[in-house]
Structures are given as C-alpha cells and as structure tokens.
C-alpha cells in the first residue's frame, strides 16, 4: 500500500447479497457469502450463483475447509459448498441448531450442538464427545488432530482419536469464541463479559485481556503469528504475542480509532495490515508499523449497518466484506 494513498473506495465493487451476511470466504478465486436466509452466494466469473444450502433455515456459522465452505444452520444441517456450486450434506442433527463450527485446510471439520461436539477427519470418519456444557466456539490446533472448544467455566482440548480425557483450562464465566495462536502456544477465548481470557498452553498460565467497552467477537491472527487483532472497541485492539509471556503485562496497539465500534477484523495474509469493519458500515485498512489508515468503505457509499464479515483472498489482493443488512463489496487492490 502506497503511503500517499488515503482511499481505495474507487476500487470497491458493491453488490447486494440479498440477506444478512453471516460469513465470507474465497473458494479458490470465487468470492462466497454465507447468508442469514440459508443461501450461499457465489460471485464467480460467470456471474452470481445462489445455492439454497439450507432451505427455509438460517446459516448460523460458517468456516472455510480447504477450497470449500462449510455451513451450519438452525435446521441442524452441516453443508459443504464448492466454488462450482456443488453442495453436499455432511451431517443432519435433527431438531438441533449448529452452535459452532471449525474447519481446516485438509478438509477436517468440527461442529457442535449443545454439549455434543462432532469431529469429522479428512477421510470422513466422525467421532463425538460430550463437553461439560454447551460449546460456543471451536478451533483446530495448528499441529495434530486436536480440537479446542469454549464452554462455560473454561475451555477444553480434545484429541478425537485418543481415549484420554480432554485437557481442561478453567476460568469461571461464559466463554464464547475460541482461537489458538499459529505456533500453538496460546489459547484465547472471548467471554460474555467484555473481555478475552487466555492461557499459555504449556503451563496453563492465565492471562486476562480486558478494557473493552463491548464484547470482542471477531479475532484474527497476523500471518507471522505475532499479533492478534480483536473487535469490541472504538479502535482495532491488537495484542502482541511475540514474546514467551505473550501479552501479559503489555499494552495492546490500537489503530483506526473512530466514533464507532470495530465489529469485524481480518489480518492480511502476508503483510502487517489489518482490515477493520465497523458497526456503522465503515471499512478501514490499518498498517501496524506506522498506523497508516486507508478508507475502503465509508458512509458516502450508503453504509449504515454493521460489517459482519471480512475475508482476504490467498494472495491478499482482494478483500470481501458483507453487512448485517445484506450489502456486500469486493475490493481489488491496485497493482
């Protein structure tokens, strides 16, 4: 990004998603949006294609599995959607909602319904585990076939292929989203209260990341694993994780301060740049080394509803975003 550039709004192609946007991703080169009306919208070279992944239901959660999109709905279905529009039902939990979902590059998928956590490996074999309480967040650890789950009073790490009991990380309260640092050293959860809680996995040493005026529900790691961007404040709050102690006794970096709260964050795949979507519909790019800000979307484009999802393509040349009122846009970065 050139230092002199202050706005990229002219490089954004806006379009109508047709329903509130739950999640976005790139399936290869194809932008994909998971929608609250149960559809997946694919913006391929041949034009828009709407896939009825969950007819008469809402998509509650979605995650990228390799070059496909996994969706979970309030119809109890877990669906796998390809960039060509192909749809496959992975599971049907009749009468239940899919509360949380995680996926990784090799195609492994995990989902939860209440206390039940299901893990499907890359070969399609499914294992099930009963958590201590309802699971609100899931994540795969970067190494090995191991799953992290957030639940009431803490988090657990589960090896689906082992008979040993899951390893438990305790902290009182309701834990929601969960993420693991790319080097596998730290476990972080967002909480019902306006804070994050973390543990150093090796010794379970606690860390409390507080001071948020609202819940922090969007978390994104930098490509080098040294920074964690978070939502929930009037600026992007970015915690340092380079050192052995992580962010303990360290202040976070803040960028993109505005009179609106950050609702969604997404780090660039190979640069220290974070995309930040706000609850008034703005999108900014913020560069960590010098705190430079570049406008991607502002109110003059008719932005009003919150940015609910952000995703970069693999090369970091395109940024896809969606809003709570069914609007969307695609940024093509200038060469």
C-alpha positions as CSV (number, residue, x, y, z in Angstrom):
1,X,0.0,0.0,0.0
2,X,1.5,3.3,-1.0
3,X,1.9,5.8,1.8
4,X,0.2,8.6,-0.2
5,X,-2.9,6.5,-0.7
6,X,-5.8,7.5,1.6
7,X,-8.8,5.9,-0.1
8,X,-9.5,2.8,-2.0
9,X,-13.2,3.3,-2.3
10,X,-12.9,3.6,-6.1
11,X,-11.5,0.1,-6.2
12,X,-14.6,-1.5,-4.5
13,X,-17.3,-3.2,-6.4
14,X,-20.5,-3.0,-4.3
15,X,-23.3,-5.6,-4.7
16,X,-26.5,-6.8,-3.0
17,X,-26.2,-10.1,-1.1
18,X,-29.9,-10.2,-0.6
19,X,-29.8,-11.2,3.1
20,X,-27.7,-10.5,6.2
21,X,-24.2,-11.8,5.7
22,X,-23.1,-14.4,8.3
23,X,-19.6,-15.1,6.9
24,X,-17.5,-14.6,3.8
25,X,-14.6,-16.5,2.2
26,X,-12.7,-17.1,-1.1
27,X,-13.2,-20.6,-2.5
28,X,-10.1,-20.6,-4.8
29,X,-10.8,-17.4,-6.7
30,X,-14.5,-17.4,-6.2
31,X,-15.9,-15.0,-3.5
32,X,-18.5,-16.7,-1.4
33,X,-21.0,-15.3,1.1
34,X,-23.0,-17.4,3.7
35,X,-26.3,-15.7,4.3
36,X,-28.9,-15.5,7.0
37,X,-31.6,-16.7,4.7
38,X,-29.9,-20.1,4.3
39,X,-28.3,-19.4,0.9
40,X,-24.7,-19.3,-0.2
41,X,-23.9,-16.6,-2.8
42,X,-21.0,-17.4,-5.2
43,X,-19.7,-14.5,-7.2
44,X,-17.9,-16.5,-10.0
45,X,-16.7,-15.3,-13.3
46,X,-19.9,-16.4,-14.9
47,X,-22.0,-14.2,-12.6
48,X,-23.7,-14.6,-9.3
49,X,-25.0,-18.0,-8.3
50,X,-27.2,-18.6,-5.3
51,X,-27.1,-22.0,-3.7
52,X,-30.0,-23.0,-1.4
53,X,-27.8,-24.7,1.2
54,X,-30.3,-24.5,4.0
55,X,-33.8,-24.0,2.5
56,X,-36.2,-22.4,5.0
57,X,-33.5,-22.0,7.5
58,X,-30.7,-19.6,8.6
59,X,-27.0,-20.1,8.3
60,X,-25.7,-19.6,11.8
61,X,-22.0,-20.4,11.4
62,X,-19.6,-21.0,8.5
63,X,-15.9,-21.8,8.0
64,X,-13.6,-22.5,5.2
65,X,-12.4,-26.1,4.7
66,X,-9.7,-26.1,2.1
67,X,-11.3,-24.7,-1.1
68,X,-14.8,-25.3,0.2
69,X,-17.2,-23.6,2.6
70,X,-18.8,-25.4,5.5
71,X,-22.1,-24.0,6.8
72,X,-24.2,-24.9,9.8
73,X,-27.8,-23.9,10.2
74,X,-30.7,-23.8,12.6
75,X,-32.1,-26.7,10.6
76,X,-29.4,-29.0,12.1
77,X,-27.6,-29.5,8.8
78,X,-23.9,-29.2,8.1
79,X,-23.3,-28.5,4.4
80,X,-20.2,-28.4,2.3
81,X,-20.3,-26.0,-0.7
82,X,-17.8,-25.9,-3.5
83,X,-16.8,-22.9,-5.7
84,X,-18.6,-24.6,-8.6
85,X,-21.9,-24.6,-6.7
86,X,-21.8,-28.2,-5.7
87,X,-23.5,-28.9,-2.3
88,X,-23.0,-31.9,0.0
89,X,-24.7,-32.7,3.3
90,X,-22.1,-33.7,5.9
91,X,-24.4,-34.1,8.8
92,X,-28.0,-33.7,9.9
93,X,-28.6,-33.1,13.6
94,X,-32.4,-33.3,13.6
95,X,-34.2,-30.8,15.8
96,X,-31.0,-29.0,16.8
97,X,-29.0,-25.9,15.9
98,X,-25.4,-26.0,14.8
99,X,-23.9,-23.7,17.5
100,X,-20.2,-23.7,16.5
101,X,-18.1,-24.8,13.6
102,X,-14.5,-25.1,12.7
103,X,-12.6,-26.4,9.6
104,X,-9.0,-26.6,8.3
105,X,-7.2,-26.8,5.0
106,X,-7.1,-30.6,4.8
107,X,-10.9,-30.7,4.9
108,X,-11.3,-31.8,8.6
109,X,-14.5,-30.3,10.2
110,X,-15.8,-30.0,13.7
111,X,-19.3,-28.8,14.8
112,X,-21.3,-28.6,18.0
113,X,-24.9,-29.0,19.0
114,X,-25.4,-28.1,22.7
115,X,-22.9,-30.2,24.6
116,X,-22.2,-32.6,21.8
117,X,-19.0,-32.0,19.7
118,X,-18.5,-33.9,16.5
119,X,-15.2,-34.2,14.6
120,X,-15.0,-35.3,11.0
121,X,-11.5,-36.0,9.8
122,X,-10.2,-35.5,6.2
123,X,-11.2,-39.1,5.4
124,X,-14.8,-38.6,6.6
125,X,-14.7,-40.6,9.9
126,X,-16.7,-38.9,12.6
127,X,-16.0,-39.0,16.4
128,X,-18.3,-37.5,19.1
129,X,-17.5,-36.1,22.5
130,X,-19.8,-34.7,25.3
131,X,-18.5,-31.4,26.7
132,X,-19.2,-30.2,30.3
133,X,-21.7,-27.6,29.0
134,X,-22.9,-26.1,25.7
135,X,-20.0,-25.4,23.3
136,X,-20.0,-21.9,21.8
137,X,-16.7,-21.9,20.0
138,X,-14.4,-24.4,18.2
139,X,-11.0,-24.3,16.7
140,X,-8.4,-26.7,15.4
141,X,-4.9,-26.6,16.8
142,X,-2.2,-25.9,14.2
143,X,-0.4,-29.3,14.7
144,X,-2.0,-32.7,15.1
145,X,-5.7,-33.7,15.0
146,X,-6.8,-31.8,18.1
147,X,-9.8,-29.6,18.7
148,X,-10.2,-26.7,21.2
149,X,-13.7,-25.9,22.5
150,X,-15.0,-23.0,24.5
151,X,-17.7,-23.7,27.1
152,X,-19.0,-22.5,30.5
153,X,-16.2,-22.1,33.0
154,X,-13.3,-22.5,30.5
155,X,-12.1,-24.4,27.5
156,X,-11.0,-28.0,26.7
157,X,-8.6,-29.5,24.2
158,X,-9.7,-32.9,22.7
159,X,-7.9,-35.5,20.7
160,X,-10.7,-37.2,18.7
161,X,-8.5,-40.3,18.0
162,X,-7.3,-40.8,21.6
163,X,-9.1,-42.4,24.6
164,X,-7.6,-39.9,27.1
165,X,-9.9,-37.3,28.6
166,X,-9.7,-33.8,27.2
167,X,-7.3,-31.3,28.8
168,X,-9.3,-28.7,30.7
169,X,-8.4,-25.0,31.1
170,X,-10.5,-23.4,33.8
171,X,-11.7,-19.9,34.3
172,X,-15.2,-19.0,35.7
173,X,-17.7,-17.5,33.3
174,X,-19.2,-18.0,29.9
175,X,-16.7,-18.5,27.1
176,X,-17.8,-17.8,23.5
177,X,-15.3,-17.7,20.6
178,X,-12.0,-19.5,20.7
179,X,-8.7,-19.3,18.9
180,X,-5.2,-20.8,19.0
181,X,-2.1,-18.9,18.2
182,X,-0.5,-20.2,14.9
183,X,2.5,-21.6,16.8
184,X,0.2,-23.5,19.2
185,X,1.5,-21.7,22.3
186,X,-1.6,-19.8,23.4
187,X,-5.3,-20.4,23.8
188,X,-7.7,-17.4,23.8
189,X,-11.4,-17.1,24.3
190,X,-13.9,-14.2,24.1
191,X,-16.2,-14.0,27.0
192,X,-19.8,-13.0,27.8
193,X,-18.3,-10.1,29.7
194,X,-16.4,-7.5,27.8
195,X,-13.0,-9.3,27.9
196,X,-10.8,-12.0,26.5
197,X,-9.2,-14.7,28.6
198,X,-6.2,-16.7,27.6
199,X,-3.8,-19.4,28.7
200,X,-0.3,-20.4,27.8
201,X,-0.9,-24.0,26.8
202,X,2.3,-25.4,28.2
203,X,1.7,-24.5,31.8
204,X,-1.9,-23.1,31.8
205,X,-0.8,-19.7,33.0
206,X,-3.7,-17.3,32.8
207,X,-3.9,-14.0,31.1
208,X,-6.8,-11.6,31.1
209,X,-7.2,-9.1,28.3
210,X,-9.8,-6.6,29.4
211,X,-10.8,-2.9,28.9
212,X,-13.2,-3.5,26.1
213,X,-16.4,-1.4,26.0
214,X,-18.3,-4.2,24.1
215,X,-17.9,-7.9,23.5
216,X,-15.0,-8.9,21.3
217,X,-16.4,-11.4,18.9
218,X,-14.0,-11.2,16.0
219,X,-10.4,-12.4,16.3
220,X,-7.7,-12.6,13.7
221,X,-4.0,-13.6,13.8
222,X,-1.3,-11.9,11.8
223,X,0.5,-14.0,9.2
224,X,3.6,-14.3,11.4
225,X,1.5,-15.2,14.5
226,X,2.9,-12.3,16.5
227,X,-0.2,-10.2,16.7
228,X,-3.9,-10.9,17.5
229,X,-6.4,-8.3,16.2
230,X,-9.7,-8.0,18.1
231,X,-13.0,-6.2,17.8
232,X,-15.2,-4.7,20.5
233,X,-13.7,-1.2,20.9
234,X,-13.6,2.2,19.1
235,X,-10.4,1.1,17.5
236,X,-8.8,-2.2,16.5
237,X,-7.2,-3.6,19.6
238,X,-4.1,-5.6,18.6
239,X,-2.3,-7.7,21.2
240,X,1.4,-8.7,21.0
241,X,2.3,-12.4,21.2
242,X,5.9,-12.4,20.0
243,X,7.5,-13.0,23.4
244,X,7.3,-16.0,25.7
245,X,4.9,-14.3,28.0
246,X,2.6,-13.2,25.2
247,X,0.7,-10.0,26.0
248,X,1.0,-10.4,29.8
249,X,1.9,-7.0,31.3
250,X,2.0,-5.4,27.9
251,X,-0.3,-2.8,26.4
252,X,-2.0,-3.5,23.1
253,X,-1.5,-1.5,19.9
254,X,-4.6,0.4,18.8
255,X,-5.4,1.6,15.3
256,X,-8.3,3.0,13.3
257,X,-9.9,4.9,16.2
258,X,-13.3,6.3,15.3
259,X,-16.7,7.2,16.9
260,X,-17.9,3.7,16.1
261,X,-17.0,0.3,17.4
262,X,-15.0,-2.3,15.4
263,X,-17.2,-5.2,14.6
264,X,-15.0,-7.4,12.4
265,X,-11.3,-7.8,11.8
266,X,-9.2,-9.7,9.3
267,X,-5.4,-9.7,9.0
268,X,-3.8,-9.6,5.6
269,X,-2.3,-13.0,4.7
270,X,1.2,-11.7,4.2
271,X,1.5,-8.2,5.5
272,X,1.1,-6.4,8.8
273,X,-2.1,-4.8,7.6
274,X,-5.5,-5.5,9.3
275,X,-8.9,-4.8,7.7
276,X,-11.4,-3.4,10.2
277,X,-15.1,-3.3,9.7
278,X,-17.2,-1.0,12.0
279,X,-20.7,-1.1,13.4
280,X,-21.6,1.8,11.2
281,X,-20.6,0.1,8.0
282,X,-17.1,1.6,7.5
283,X,-14.1,-0.5,6.4
284,X,-10.6,0.7,7.0
285,X,-7.2,-0.9,6.3
286,X,-4.7,-0.2,9.1
287,X,-0.9,-0.8,8.8
288,X,0.7,-1.7,12.1
289,X,4.2,-0.4,11.6
290,X,3.2,3.2,11.1
291,X,-0.5,3.2,11.9
292,X,-1.4,4.4,8.4
293,X,-5.1,4.2,7.6
294,X,-6.8,3.7,4.2
295,X,-10.5,4.0,3.7
296,X,-12.2,1.1,1.9
297,X,-15.9,1.9,2.6
298,X,-17.5,5.0,4.2
299,X,-20.9,6.4,4.8
300,X,-20.9,8.2,1.5
301,X,-21.4,4.8,-0.1
302,X,-24.7,4.4,1.8
303,X,-23.0,2.4,4.6
304,X,-25.1,2.1,7.7
305,X,-25.4,-1.4,9.0
306,X,-22.5,-3.2,10.7
307,X,-19.8,-5.1,8.9
308,X,-20.4,-8.7,9.9
309,X,-17.7,-10.5,7.9
310,X,-14.4,-9.8,6.2
311,X,-12.0,-12.1,4.3
312,X,-8.9,-11.7,2.1
313,X,-8.1,-13.9,-0.8
314,X,-5.0,-16.1,-0.5
315,X,-2.8,-13.6,-2.4
316,X,-4.0,-10.6,-0.4
317,X,-5.1,-8.7,-3.5
318,X,-8.8,-8.8,-2.8
319,X,-10.9,-8.2,0.3
320,X,-14.5,-9.3,0.5
321,X,-17.0,-7.9,3.1
322,X,-20.6,-8.2,4.0
323,X,-23.1,-6.3,6.2
324,X,-25.9,-7.0,8.6
325,X,-28.5,-5.6,6.1
326,X,-27.4,-7.7,3.1
327,X,-25.0,-5.4,1.4
328,X,-21.5,-6.5,0.3
329,X,-18.5,-5.4,-1.6
330,X,-15.3,-6.6,-3.2
331,X,-12.0,-4.6,-3.0
332,X,-9.5,-5.1,-5.8
333,X,-6.2,-3.8,-4.6
334,X,-4.3,-1.7,-7.2
335,X,-1.1,-3.2,-8.5
